[in-house]
Amino acid sequence: MKLTWRDAEEIAFALIESHPDLDPLTLRFTDLHKMVVQLADFEDDPKGSNEGILEGIQMAWHEELEDM
């Protein structure tokens, strides 16, 4: 499945798999952006994100970890 910036929950799952020991609330948005763009299934324009999108991904990641 190809990921875009609109796929916050799917990106969160991918980040949990690739970075299982990270607390997403400790990340700067610049670091989170790099991590998302480096995901193997990510195929969107790297310049297509903004603070709101990154915050949504960060919160989805945090919520998924809390539910585990």
Residue, then its C-alpha position, 0 to 999 in steps of 0.5 A: m500500500k502506498l502512503t500519502w500525507r493523508d494516511a496518518e493512521e497507516i503512517a503511524f503503524a509503519l512508524i511503530e514497526s520501524h521505530p518501536d522504542l520511540d516516544p512520538l511526543t519527544l520528536r521534533f516535527t523536522d525529525l518526524h518529517k524525515m522519518v515519514v519520507q523515509l518509509a518504504d511505502f511513502e510515495d507523496d511529495p515530501k514538500g506536501s506536509n505542514e505542521g497540522i499534518l505532522e501533528g496528526i501523524q504524531m497524535a495517531w502514533h501516540e494513540e496507537l501506542e497507548d492502545m497497545 
